[in-house]
C-alpha cells in the first residue's frame, strides 16, 4: 500500500468504520441515517417519507419554466418533429446519465452539494485526497445562490399578473394611465393583409384608410394594426408591470407592487422548506402534481380553438434538413442539461435524503423521461394557443411564436383576450406558471441549504437554528433581488441571468464534476492536478470501477456497462465541445443558442433589442461568473502547494495506491 490511501480494502462501503454512519428506525420503519464525512456530530438526517416523495421532488425541480417557454420554441425553430431525433440522442447519451450520476452520488454519501468536494474522504490518512469535482461543490453552491436570487423574480412577475387576472384584465384596453397615444388594443387586432387590400382594391393601404376602416362598423369587429402602433399588452408589460427605464444606467426607484409580489414569492418558498424535508415532501404533492392538472385543462381548451391545428402542425412538422445544422444538436444538448438543473447541487441534495438501498438508478432515469415527456406535451398546449393567436390576428406563426418571458407575459395574455371568461383563463395560466416555477425554486433552495447545513452542523443544532438561518438568507436574497424590481430591473435581471448561472458556467462545472467522479473517483487529487502521462491508463479504469463497486453495494447489482461509457466518454466529451463553442470566439459561437432563461449564449455577452450593455455591467457579470468558476482551479492550486513531496514522488505514491487496489 502507498502512503496515501483512499480505500484500505475493497470492503462494502456500508461497513467502513471511517464513514461514521449509524442507522435508526424511523416511525415508518425505514432506515434513517446520521453520519458524517468529517464530523461525527452531524444532525440526525431525515429521509423521505416514501420513494414517491423523492420522485415528486425531482420532478418538481426539473420541470420548470424552461419546459414551457423554451422547449416548444426550440422544437418549432429547429425542424419540428425532426428536432426530437437529436433531443432523444442527447437524452440517452448525456442527460439521463448525468442526472443518474448526481442522484446516486447524493444517495451514496448523504451529503448536500457543498460536501461534494469532500466526498471521497473516507480515511483519516486521505485527508488531502479528495478528488470529487475539485471544489465544484462550493462552485455549485455559489451558482445556486445567484440562481435563487433572480429565478424567483419571474415568479414575482407571474404573481403580479395572477392578481391582476381577478379583475377585468387591464392589458385589454388603451385607456389606462400608462398607455401612450400609439397604443392599439390587441382584441381582434389584425395586421395589414390581403383581405384589407382587397377591401380597398389597392396594393398599398394608407394610414388614413386604416383609421377610416377602424372607425367603421367593420372596424368594431376587426382592427387593423398600424405599423407604428404599440400593443396594449406590451405597454402593460413594459410601462406598468416593469415600468422600464432606458437602460441599466438608470436603475430608478423600486416598483412597490413588484417588490410586494417578490416578497410573497419568497415567503411561499420559505414556508415550503423551513421545517425540513418531511414538510417539503408534503408541499410537493400540491406544487408538483397540480400543474399537470392545469396543463391538461389548458390542453383541451387549446386544441378546441380555431387555428390550433395550424399551430400544432408548425410545432411538429419535420424538416430533416435542419439536422445538418450543428446549432440544432447544440440546442438539444443544452436544453436537456439546463432543464434538468444539473451541476447546482440540488439533485445531489434531494438524493441524499433517500434510503441507502433505494433503487435510485431506475428512478432517476424514469424522472428524466417524465421531464422530457412533459416538455413535449407542453408544446401542444403552447402551440395550440399560438395557432389561435395567429388565426385571430391573421399573422404568420413565426410572428406570434415567442420564446422566454415574451411567451408568458406577451403572447399568452394577448391570445386569451378573445376568449370568453378571459380572467379565468388568465388566472389559471399564471397559477400554473407559479406552481411550476415555485417548486423548482424551493428545491434549488433546499439544495443550497442542505449543503451548508451538512458542512456546518454545529450552527444548526440549537433550537430553531435551521429556521432562523433560512430566514436570514431569504431576507438577504430578497434585498439583493429588489434591484430587479426597479425601473431598470429587467436589465439587472439580464446580467444575473447571463452570468450568474448561465450555460457556460454550468458546463464548466459539469465537465469537472463528470470527469472527477468517473475518471478519478478514489484517486488522490494530486494525480489529477499533476496530470502525468499515466492518468489515462490507470485513473479512468480504477475510478469508474470503484464507483461501480460502491453502486453495487448500494443498489444490489452492477449497473449496465452503458453507464460506464456515458460517464467516462460521452458526457465529458459533450461538455468539453460545448464549452469550446461557448468560450472560443469563432463562427460556430453564433450557432450556439442560449441555455439561459432569456438569451442566446454568445461570446459577445447579453443583448437586448436596441440596447447595448455598458462595459461596467459586463465587468460585474464576469465577477459574478468567476465567483463560482474560480473555485475549481483555485482548489487545484491549493492542493499543489499543500501536498508534500515532489511531483514525481506524489505521482509514484498515487499510482502505487492504484496498483495495490486493483
C-alpha positions as CSV (number, residue, x, y, z in Angstrom):
1,X,0.0,0.0,0.0
2,X,1.1,3.6,-0.7
3,X,1.4,6.2,2.0
4,X,-1.7,8.0,0.7
5,X,-4.6,5.5,0.8
6,X,-8.2,6.1,0.0
7,X,-9.6,2.6,0.2
8,X,-7.7,0.3,2.5
9,X,-9.6,-2.7,1.3
10,X,-12.4,-3.2,-1.2
11,X,-14.9,-3.7,1.6
12,X,-18.5,-2.8,1.1
13,X,-18.8,0.9,1.6
14,X,-21.7,0.4,4.1
15,X,-19.3,-1.4,6.5
16,X,-16.4,1.1,6.5
17,X,-15.7,2.3,10.0
18,X,-14.5,5.8,9.0
19,X,-17.8,6.5,7.4
20,X,-19.2,7.0,10.9
21,X,-22.7,6.1,9.8
22,X,-25.3,5.0,12.3
23,X,-28.8,3.9,11.5
24,X,-32.0,4.1,13.4
25,X,-35.6,3.2,12.6
26,X,-38.0,6.0,11.8
27,X,-41.7,5.8,12.7
28,X,-42.4,4.4,9.2
29,X,-39.9,1.6,9.8
30,X,-37.5,2.8,7.1
31,X,-33.8,3.1,7.8
32,X,-32.8,6.6,8.9
33,X,-29.1,7.7,8.8
34,X,-27.0,10.1,10.7
35,X,-23.4,10.1,9.6
36,X,-20.5,12.4,8.7
37,X,-17.7,12.5,6.3
38,X,-15.7,14.7,8.7
39,X,-17.7,15.4,11.8
40,X,-19.3,12.8,14.0
41,X,-21.8,15.4,15.4
42,X,-24.0,15.9,12.4
43,X,-27.7,16.4,13.0
44,X,-29.7,13.1,12.6
45,X,-30.5,13.1,8.9
46,X,-34.1,13.0,7.8
47,X,-35.3,10.7,4.9
48,X,-38.2,11.0,2.5
49,X,-41.4,9.5,3.9
50,X,-41.7,7.5,0.8
51,X,-39.9,6.9,-2.5
52,X,-42.8,8.8,-4.2
53,X,-41.8,12.0,-2.4
54,X,-38.3,11.7,-3.8
55,X,-39.7,11.3,-7.3
56,X,-42.0,14.2,-6.8
57,X,-39.2,16.4,-5.6
58,X,-37.0,15.6,-8.6
59,X,-40.0,16.2,-11.0
60,X,-40.9,19.5,-9.3
61,X,-37.2,20.6,-9.5
62,X,-36.6,19.6,-13.1
63,X,-39.9,20.5,-14.6
64,X,-39.6,24.3,-14.6
65,X,-40.2,27.3,-16.8
66,X,-37.8,26.1,-19.4
67,X,-40.3,23.3,-20.2
68,X,-42.9,25.9,-21.0
69,X,-41.2,28.8,-22.7
70,X,-38.1,27.2,-24.3
71,X,-38.6,23.6,-25.5
72,X,-41.7,24.2,-27.7
73,X,-40.0,27.1,-29.3
74,X,-36.7,25.2,-29.9
75,X,-38.7,22.3,-31.4
76,X,-40.6,24.6,-33.8
77,X,-37.4,26.6,-34.7
78,X,-35.1,23.6,-35.2
79,X,-37.1,21.3,-37.6
80,X,-40.2,20.5,-35.7
81,X,-40.5,16.7,-35.2
82,X,-37.0,16.3,-36.6
83,X,-35.7,18.1,-33.5
84,X,-36.8,15.1,-31.4
85,X,-34.0,13.0,-33.0
86,X,-31.0,15.0,-31.6
87,X,-33.0,15.6,-28.5
88,X,-33.6,11.9,-27.8
89,X,-30.0,11.0,-28.7
90,X,-28.7,13.7,-26.3
91,X,-31.1,12.4,-23.6
92,X,-29.7,8.9,-23.9
93,X,-26.0,9.8,-24.1
94,X,-25.8,12.8,-21.8
95,X,-29.0,13.9,-19.9
96,X,-30.1,10.7,-18.2
97,X,-26.5,9.6,-17.3
98,X,-25.7,12.9,-15.6
99,X,-28.9,13.0,-13.7
100,X,-28.4,9.4,-12.5
101,X,-24.9,10.3,-11.6
102,X,-25.9,13.2,-9.3
103,X,-28.9,11.5,-7.7
104,X,-26.9,8.3,-6.9
105,X,-24.0,10.4,-5.7
106,X,-26.2,12.1,-3.1
107,X,-27.8,8.8,-2.0
108,X,-24.4,7.1,-1.6
109,X,-22.9,9.7,0.6
110,X,-25.9,11.5,2.2
111,X,-24.4,15.0,1.7
112,X,-25.5,18.1,0.0
113,X,-23.8,19.9,-2.9
114,X,-21.3,21.7,-0.7
115,X,-20.0,18.4,0.7
116,X,-19.4,17.0,-2.8
117,X,-15.8,18.1,-2.9
118,X,-15.0,16.1,0.2
119,X,-17.0,13.1,-0.8
120,X,-14.0,10.7,-1.1
121,X,-12.5,11.4,2.3
122,X,-13.2,8.0,3.7
123,X,-9.9,7.6,5.5
124,X,-8.1,9.7,8.0
125,X,-4.9,9.1,6.1
126,X,-6.6,10.5,3.0
127,X,-7.5,14.0,4.3
128,X,-5.9,15.6,1.2
129,X,-7.0,13.1,-1.4
130,X,-10.5,14.5,-2.2
131,X,-10.9,14.4,-6.0
132,X,-14.6,15.0,-6.3
133,X,-15.1,17.9,-8.6
134,X,-12.1,19.9,-7.3
135,X,-14.3,22.1,-5.1
136,X,-17.1,22.1,-7.6
137,X,-19.3,21.6,-4.5
138,X,-18.5,25.2,-3.5
139,X,-18.9,26.4,-7.0
140,X,-22.3,24.8,-7.3
141,X,-23.4,26.4,-4.1
142,X,-22.4,29.8,-5.3
143,X,-24.2,29.2,-8.6
144,X,-27.4,28.1,-6.7
145,X,-27.2,31.3,-4.6
146,X,-27.2,33.5,-7.7
147,X,-29.9,31.5,-9.4
148,X,-32.2,31.6,-6.3
149,X,-32.0,35.4,-6.4
150,X,-33.0,36.0,-10.0
151,X,-35.2,33.0,-10.9
152,X,-37.7,33.9,-8.3
153,X,-38.2,37.3,-9.9
154,X,-40.0,35.5,-12.8
155,X,-42.4,34.1,-10.2
156,X,-42.9,37.7,-8.9
157,X,-44.0,38.7,-12.4
158,X,-46.4,35.8,-12.6
159,X,-47.8,36.6,-9.2
160,X,-48.4,40.2,-10.3
161,X,-50.3,39.0,-13.4
162,X,-52.2,36.4,-11.4
163,X,-53.6,39.1,-9.1
164,X,-54.5,41.4,-12.0
165,X,-56.4,38.5,-13.5
166,X,-59.1,38.7,-10.8
167,X,-60.3,41.9,-12.4
168,X,-61.1,42.8,-16.0
169,X,-57.6,42.3,-17.3
170,X,-56.0,45.8,-17.7
171,X,-53.9,44.8,-20.8
172,X,-57.1,44.6,-22.8
173,X,-57.6,48.4,-23.1
174,X,-55.6,51.5,-24.1
175,X,-57.4,53.9,-21.7
176,X,-55.1,53.3,-18.7
177,X,-52.8,55.9,-17.2
178,X,-49.7,54.1,-18.5
179,X,-50.8,53.9,-22.2
180,X,-49.4,56.1,-24.9
181,X,-51.1,57.7,-27.9
182,X,-49.8,55.0,-30.2
183,X,-51.5,52.2,-28.1
184,X,-53.6,49.7,-30.1
185,X,-55.9,47.2,-28.3
186,X,-54.9,43.6,-29.0
187,X,-58.6,42.5,-29.0
188,X,-59.4,41.5,-32.6
189,X,-56.3,43.3,-33.9
190,X,-55.1,42.2,-37.3
191,X,-52.1,43.1,-39.2
192,X,-52.2,44.5,-42.8
193,X,-53.2,41.7,-45.0
194,X,-54.5,40.8,-48.4
195,X,-58.1,41.0,-47.2
196,X,-57.7,44.6,-46.2
197,X,-56.0,45.4,-49.5
198,X,-58.9,43.7,-51.4
199,X,-61.4,45.7,-49.4
200,X,-60.0,49.0,-50.8
201,X,-59.0,47.3,-54.1
202,X,-55.4,48.6,-53.8
203,X,-52.0,47.2,-53.3
204,X,-51.0,49.7,-50.6
205,X,-53.2,50.7,-47.7
206,X,-52.7,54.2,-46.4
207,X,-52.8,55.3,-42.8
208,X,-56.0,57.3,-43.5
209,X,-57.6,54.2,-44.9
210,X,-56.6,52.2,-41.8
211,X,-58.1,54.8,-39.5
212,X,-61.3,55.0,-41.6
213,X,-61.7,51.3,-41.5
214,X,-61.2,51.1,-37.8
215,X,-63.8,53.7,-37.2
216,X,-66.3,51.9,-39.4
217,X,-68.8,49.2,-38.4
218,X,-66.4,46.6,-39.7
219,X,-63.6,48.1,-37.6
220,X,-65.7,47.5,-34.5
221,X,-65.0,43.8,-35.0
222,X,-61.7,43.7,-36.8
223,X,-59.0,46.3,-36.0
224,X,-56.1,46.9,-38.4
225,X,-52.9,47.3,-36.5
226,X,-50.9,50.3,-37.7
227,X,-47.2,49.8,-38.4
228,X,-46.2,52.4,-35.8
229,X,-48.6,51.3,-33.1
230,X,-47.7,49.5,-29.9
231,X,-49.6,46.7,-28.3
232,X,-51.7,47.2,-25.2
233,X,-50.3,44.0,-23.8
234,X,-46.7,45.2,-24.4
235,X,-47.4,48.6,-22.9
236,X,-48.8,46.9,-19.8
237,X,-45.7,44.8,-19.5
238,X,-43.1,47.5,-20.2
239,X,-44.8,50.6,-18.8
240,X,-46.8,49.2,-15.8
241,X,-45.6,45.8,-14.6
242,X,-41.9,46.7,-15.1
243,X,-42.0,50.5,-15.7
244,X,-38.8,50.0,-17.7
245,X,-36.2,52.7,-17.9
246,X,-34.0,53.2,-21.0
247,X,-31.0,51.2,-19.6
248,X,-29.2,49.7,-16.7
249,X,-27.6,53.1,-16.1
250,X,-31.0,54.4,-15.0
251,X,-31.9,51.9,-12.3
252,X,-34.6,54.2,-10.9
253,X,-36.8,53.5,-7.9
254,X,-38.3,50.3,-6.6
255,X,-41.7,49.3,-8.1
256,X,-43.5,48.5,-4.9
257,X,-46.2,46.3,-6.5
258,X,-43.5,44.2,-7.9
259,X,-41.5,44.3,-4.7
260,X,-44.5,43.1,-2.8
261,X,-45.0,40.3,-5.3
262,X,-41.4,39.3,-4.8
263,X,-41.9,39.3,-1.1
264,X,-44.9,36.9,-1.5
265,X,-42.8,34.6,-3.6
266,X,-40.0,34.5,-1.0
267,X,-42.5,33.8,1.8
268,X,-44.1,30.9,-0.1
269,X,-40.6,29.4,-0.7
270,X,-39.6,29.9,2.9
271,X,-42.7,28.2,4.3
272,X,-42.2,25.3,1.8
273,X,-38.8,24.3,3.2
274,X,-38.3,25.8,6.7
275,X,-39.4,22.8,8.6
276,X,-37.3,20.2,6.8
277,X,-37.6,17.6,4.2
278,X,-40.6,15.9,5.8
279,X,-42.7,19.0,5.4
280,X,-41.3,19.8,2.0
281,X,-42.4,16.4,0.8
282,X,-46.0,17.2,1.7
283,X,-45.9,20.5,-0.1
284,X,-44.7,18.8,-3.2
285,X,-47.9,16.8,-3.5
286,X,-49.5,20.2,-4.4
287,X,-46.8,22.0,-6.3
288,X,-45.6,19.0,-8.4
289,X,-49.0,17.4,-9.2
290,X,-51.4,20.2,-9.6
291,X,-49.6,21.9,-12.5
292,X,-50.2,18.7,-14.6
293,X,-54.0,19.0,-13.9
294,X,-53.9,22.6,-15.1
295,X,-51.9,21.6,-18.2
296,X,-54.5,19.1,-19.1
297,X,-57.3,21.6,-18.8
298,X,-55.4,24.2,-20.9
299,X,-54.6,21.4,-23.4
300,X,-58.2,20.5,-24.0
301,X,-59.2,24.2,-24.2
302,X,-56.4,25.0,-26.6
303,X,-56.9,22.2,-29.1
304,X,-60.6,23.1,-29.5
305,X,-59.7,26.7,-30.6
306,X,-59.8,27.7,-34.3
307,X,-56.3,27.7,-35.7
308,X,-55.0,25.3,-33.1
309,X,-54.3,22.6,-35.7
310,X,-52.1,25.0,-37.7
311,X,-50.1,25.8,-34.6
312,X,-49.6,22.2,-33.7
313,X,-48.6,21.5,-37.4
314,X,-45.9,24.1,-37.2
315,X,-44.7,22.6,-33.9
316,X,-44.4,19.1,-35.2
317,X,-43.9,19.2,-39.0
318,X,-40.4,17.6,-39.5
319,X,-37.8,19.4,-41.5
320,X,-35.0,16.9,-41.7
321,X,-32.7,19.3,-43.5
322,X,-32.2,21.1,-40.1
323,X,-30.3,18.1,-38.8
324,X,-27.2,19.1,-40.8
325,X,-27.0,22.3,-38.7
326,X,-24.8,22.0,-35.7
327,X,-26.9,24.5,-33.9
328,X,-29.8,22.1,-33.7
329,X,-27.7,19.5,-32.0
330,X,-26.2,22.0,-29.6
331,X,-29.7,23.3,-28.7
332,X,-30.8,19.7,-28.0
333,X,-28.0,19.0,-25.5
334,X,-28.1,22.4,-23.8
335,X,-31.9,22.2,-23.4
336,X,-31.5,18.8,-21.6
337,X,-28.7,19.9,-19.4
338,X,-30.3,23.0,-18.1
339,X,-33.9,21.9,-17.8
340,X,-32.6,19.0,-15.6
341,X,-30.9,21.5,-13.4
342,X,-27.5,19.8,-13.4
343,X,-24.4,21.0,-11.6
344,X,-26.3,23.1,-9.0
345,X,-26.1,20.5,-6.2
346,X,-29.9,20.3,-5.8
347,X,-30.2,16.8,-7.3
348,X,-27.4,15.6,-5.1
349,X,-29.1,17.1,-2.0
350,X,-32.5,15.6,-3.0
351,X,-30.9,12.2,-3.5
352,X,-29.1,12.4,-0.1
353,X,-32.4,12.1,1.7
354,X,-33.0,8.6,0.2
355,X,-32.7,5.3,2.0
356,X,-29.3,3.8,1.2
357,X,-30.9,0.8,-0.5
358,X,-33.2,2.8,-2.7
359,X,-33.2,1.9,-6.4
360,X,-32.1,5.4,-7.4
361,X,-30.7,4.5,-10.9
362,X,-34.1,3.3,-12.3
363,X,-36.0,6.1,-10.5
364,X,-33.7,8.8,-11.9
365,X,-34.0,7.5,-15.4
366,X,-37.7,7.5,-15.1
367,X,-37.8,11.1,-13.8
368,X,-35.7,12.2,-16.8
369,X,-38.2,10.5,-19.2
370,X,-41.1,12.1,-17.5
371,X,-39.5,15.5,-17.6
372,X,-38.8,15.3,-21.3
373,X,-42.3,14.0,-21.9
374,X,-43.7,17.0,-20.1
375,X,-41.7,19.3,-22.3
376,X,-43.2,17.6,-25.4
377,X,-46.7,17.7,-24.1
378,X,-46.4,21.4,-23.1
379,X,-45.6,22.1,-26.8
380,X,-49.1,21.1,-27.7
381,X,-50.6,23.5,-25.1
382,X,-48.4,26.3,-26.2
383,X,-48.7,26.0,-30.0
384,X,-52.5,25.4,-29.9
385,X,-52.8,28.9,-28.4
386,X,-50.1,30.2,-30.7
387,X,-52.1,28.9,-33.7
388,X,-55.2,30.5,-32.3
389,X,-53.5,33.9,-31.9
390,X,-52.1,33.7,-35.5
391,X,-55.6,32.9,-36.7
392,X,-57.3,35.7,-34.9
393,X,-54.7,38.3,-35.8
394,X,-54.2,36.9,-39.3
395,X,-50.4,36.8,-38.8
396,X,-47.9,34.1,-39.7
397,X,-47.0,31.7,-37.0
398,X,-43.4,32.9,-36.8
399,X,-44.6,36.4,-35.9
400,X,-46.6,35.1,-33.0
401,X,-44.3,32.3,-31.6
402,X,-42.1,33.8,-28.9
403,X,-39.6,32.3,-26.5
404,X,-38.7,33.2,-23.0
405,X,-40.8,35.7,-21.0
406,X,-42.3,37.0,-24.2
407,X,-44.3,33.9,-24.4
408,X,-45.6,34.1,-20.8
409,X,-46.2,37.8,-20.4
410,X,-46.8,39.0,-24.0
411,X,-48.0,36.2,-26.3
412,X,-50.4,34.3,-24.0
413,X,-52.0,37.4,-22.4
414,X,-52.7,38.6,-25.9
415,X,-54.0,35.3,-27.1
416,X,-56.7,34.9,-24.4
417,X,-58.3,38.3,-24.9
418,X,-60.7,37.0,-27.4
419,X,-61.8,34.0,-25.3
420,X,-64.9,34.1,-23.1
421,X,-64.0,34.2,-19.4
422,X,-60.7,35.9,-20.1
423,X,-59.9,36.5,-16.4
424,X,-60.5,32.8,-15.6
425,X,-58.1,31.6,-18.3
426,X,-55.6,34.2,-17.4
427,X,-55.7,33.3,-13.7
428,X,-55.5,29.6,-14.5
429,X,-52.5,30.0,-16.7
430,X,-50.5,32.2,-14.3
431,X,-51.3,29.9,-11.4
432,X,-49.8,27.0,-13.4
433,X,-46.7,29.2,-14.1
434,X,-46.3,29.9,-10.4
435,X,-46.7,26.3,-9.3
436,X,-44.3,25.0,-12.0
437,X,-41.7,27.6,-11.1
438,X,-42.0,27.6,-7.3
439,X,-41.1,24.0,-6.7
440,X,-38.0,24.4,-9.0
441,X,-37.1,27.4,-6.8
442,X,-37.5,25.9,-3.4
443,X,-35.9,22.6,-4.4
444,X,-32.9,24.7,-5.6
445,X,-33.0,26.5,-2.2
446,X,-33.2,23.1,-0.4
447,X,-30.1,22.0,-2.2
448,X,-28.3,25.2,-1.2
449,X,-29.3,25.0,2.4
450,X,-28.7,21.2,2.7
451,X,-25.1,21.8,1.6
452,X,-24.5,24.5,4.1
453,X,-26.2,22.6,7.0
454,X,-24.2,19.5,6.2
455,X,-21.0,21.4,6.1
456,X,-21.5,23.5,9.3
457,X,-23.8,21.3,11.5
458,X,-22.7,23.0,14.8
459,X,-24.6,26.1,13.8
460,X,-27.9,24.4,13.4
461,X,-28.0,22.1,16.5
462,X,-29.6,24.7,18.6
463,X,-33.4,25.2,18.7
464,X,-34.8,26.8,15.5
465,X,-31.2,27.1,14.2
466,X,-32.3,25.9,10.7
467,X,-35.4,28.1,10.6
468,X,-33.5,31.3,11.6
469,X,-30.7,30.7,9.2
470,X,-33.0,30.1,6.2
471,X,-34.9,33.2,7.2
472,X,-31.8,35.3,7.2
473,X,-30.6,34.0,3.8
474,X,-34.0,34.5,2.3
475,X,-34.1,38.1,3.6
476,X,-30.7,38.8,2.3
477,X,-31.6,37.4,-1.1
478,X,-34.8,39.4,-1.2
479,X,-32.9,42.6,-0.5
480,X,-30.5,41.8,-3.4
481,X,-33.4,40.9,-5.6
482,X,-35.0,44.3,-5.0
483,X,-32.6,45.6,-7.6
484,X,-34.6,43.7,-10.2
485,X,-37.9,45.3,-9.2
486,X,-36.6,48.8,-10.0
487,X,-37.2,50.6,-13.3
488,X,-34.0,49.2,-14.7
489,X,-34.7,45.8,-13.1
490,X,-35.0,43.9,-16.3
491,X,-31.5,44.9,-17.4
492,X,-30.2,43.8,-14.0
493,X,-32.1,40.6,-14.4
494,X,-30.4,40.0,-17.8
495,X,-26.9,40.4,-16.3
496,X,-27.8,38.0,-13.5
497,X,-29.3,35.6,-15.9
498,X,-26.4,35.6,-18.3
499,X,-23.5,35.5,-15.9
500,X,-24.8,34.2,-12.6
501,X,-25.7,30.6,-13.5
502,X,-25.5,30.7,-17.3
503,X,-24.8,27.9,-19.8
504,X,-21.1,28.1,-20.0
505,X,-20.7,28.5,-16.2
506,X,-22.7,25.3,-15.6
507,X,-20.9,23.5,-18.4
508,X,-17.6,24.3,-16.8
509,X,-18.8,22.7,-13.5
510,X,-20.4,19.7,-15.3
511,X,-17.2,18.9,-17.1
512,X,-15.1,18.7,-14.0
513,X,-17.9,17.0,-12.0
514,X,-18.2,14.3,-14.6
515,X,-14.5,13.5,-15.1
516,X,-13.7,13.8,-11.4
517,X,-16.3,11.2,-10.4
518,X,-16.0,8.8,-13.4
519,X,-12.3,9.1,-14.0
520,X,-10.7,9.9,-10.7
521,X,-13.1,8.6,-8.0
522,X,-10.9,7.2,-5.2
523,X,-7.6,8.6,-6.7
524,X,-5.6,11.2,-4.9
525,X,-6.2,14.7,-6.0
526,X,-2.6,15.2,-6.8
527,X,-2.9,12.6,-9.5
528,X,-5.5,14.8,-11.2
529,X,-3.7,18.1,-10.5
530,X,-0.2,17.0,-11.7
531,X,-1.6,15.1,-14.7
532,X,1.1,12.6,-15.5
533,X,1.1,10.6,-18.7
534,X,-0.1,7.6,-16.9
535,X,-3.5,9.0,-15.9
536,X,-5.3,7.8,-19.0
537,X,-4.3,4.2,-18.5
538,X,-4.7,4.0,-14.7
539,X,-7.1,6.6,-13.2
540,X,-10.1,6.1,-15.5
541,X,-10.2,2.3,-15.1
542,X,-9.7,2.5,-11.3
543,X,-12.0,5.4,-10.7
544,X,-15.0,4.1,-12.6
545,X,-14.6,0.6,-11.2
546,X,-14.5,1.8,-7.6
547,X,-17.6,3.9,-8.3
548,X,-19.4,0.9,-9.8
549,X,-18.4,-1.3,-6.8
550,X,-20.0,1.3,-4.4
551,X,-23.1,1.5,-6.6
552,X,-23.4,-2.3,-6.4
553,X,-23.2,-2.2,-2.6
554,X,-25.9,0.4,-2.6
555,X,-28.4,-0.9,-5.1
556,X,-27.6,-4.6,-5.1
557,X,-26.3,-5.0,-8.6
558,X,-23.8,-3.7,-11.1
559,X,-25.3,-1.1,-13.4
560,X,-25.1,-1.6,-17.1
561,X,-21.7,-1.1,-18.9
562,X,-23.6,1.6,-20.8
563,X,-23.3,3.9,-17.9
564,X,-19.6,3.4,-17.9
565,X,-19.4,4.6,-21.5
566,X,-21.6,7.6,-20.9
567,X,-19.9,8.7,-17.7
568,X,-16.3,8.3,-18.9
569,X,-16.6,9.2,-22.6
570,X,-19.7,10.7,-24.0
571,X,-20.7,13.2,-21.1
572,X,-17.2,14.7,-20.7
573,X,-16.7,14.9,-24.4
574,X,-20.0,16.7,-25.0
575,X,-19.4,19.2,-22.1
576,X,-15.9,19.9,-23.5
577,X,-17.2,20.5,-27.0
578,X,-20.0,22.8,-25.8
579,X,-17.5,24.8,-23.7
580,X,-15.4,25.3,-26.8
581,X,-18.3,26.6,-28.7
582,X,-19.3,28.9,-25.8
583,X,-16.0,30.4,-24.9
584,X,-14.0,30.3,-28.2
585,X,-14.6,33.4,-30.3
586,X,-15.4,31.7,-33.6
587,X,-18.2,31.5,-36.2
588,X,-19.6,28.4,-34.5
589,X,-20.4,30.5,-31.4
590,X,-23.1,32.3,-33.4
591,X,-24.8,29.0,-34.0
592,X,-25.0,28.2,-30.3
593,X,-28.4,29.0,-29.0
594,X,-28.5,30.1,-25.4
595,X,-29.3,27.9,-22.5
596,X,-30.2,30.7,-20.1
597,X,-33.7,31.9,-19.2
598,X,-33.7,34.7,-21.8
599,X,-31.0,35.0,-24.2
600,X,-28.7,33.4,-26.7
601,X,-25.4,32.2,-25.3
602,X,-22.8,34.1,-27.3
603,X,-19.3,35.2,-26.6
604,X,-20.4,38.8,-27.1
605,X,-22.4,38.9,-23.9
606,X,-26.1,39.6,-23.0
607,X,-28.1,41.6,-25.5
608,X,-31.5,43.4,-25.6
609,X,-33.3,45.0,-28.6
610,X,-32.0,48.4,-29.3
611,X,-29.8,48.5,-26.3
612,X,-26.1,47.7,-25.6
613,X,-24.9,47.0,-22.1
614,X,-22.1,49.2,-20.8
615,X,-18.7,47.8,-20.1
616,X,-19.0,48.0,-16.3
617,X,-22.1,45.8,-16.5
618,X,-20.1,43.1,-18.3
619,X,-17.4,43.5,-15.7
620,X,-19.8,43.0,-12.8
621,X,-21.2,40.0,-14.7
622,X,-17.8,38.4,-15.1
623,X,-17.1,38.9,-11.4
624,X,-20.4,37.1,-10.7
625,X,-19.4,34.2,-13.0
626,X,-15.9,33.9,-11.7
627,X,-17.2,33.9,-8.1
628,X,-18.3,30.3,-8.8
629,X,-15.9,29.1,-11.6
630,X,-12.7,30.2,-9.8
631,X,-13.1,27.6,-7.1
632,X,-12.2,24.8,-9.5
633,X,-8.7,25.9,-10.4
634,X,-8.2,27.6,-7.0
635,X,-8.6,24.4,-5.1
636,X,-6.2,22.7,-7.6
637,X,-3.6,25.3,-6.9
638,X,-4.1,25.0,-3.2
639,X,-3.5,21.2,-3.4
640,X,-0.4,21.8,-5.5
641,X,1.2,23.8,-2.6
642,X,0.0,21.8,0.4
643,X,0.7,18.3,-1.0
644,X,4.2,17.2,0.4
645,X,6.8,15.8,-1.9
646,X,7.9,16.5,-5.5
647,X,5.7,16.0,-8.5
648,X,7.3,12.6,-9.3
649,X,7.1,11.4,-5.7
650,X,3.4,12.3,-5.5
651,X,2.7,10.6,-8.8
652,X,4.5,7.4,-7.6
653,X,2.5,7.3,-4.4
654,X,-0.8,7.8,-6.2
655,X,-0.1,5.1,-8.8
656,X,1.3,2.7,-6.2
657,X,-2.1,3.0,-4.5
658,X,-3.8,2.2,-7.7
659,X,-1.7,-0.8,-8.4
660,X,-2.4,-2.2,-4.9
661,X,-6.1,-1.7,-5.0
662,X,-6.9,-3.3,-8.4
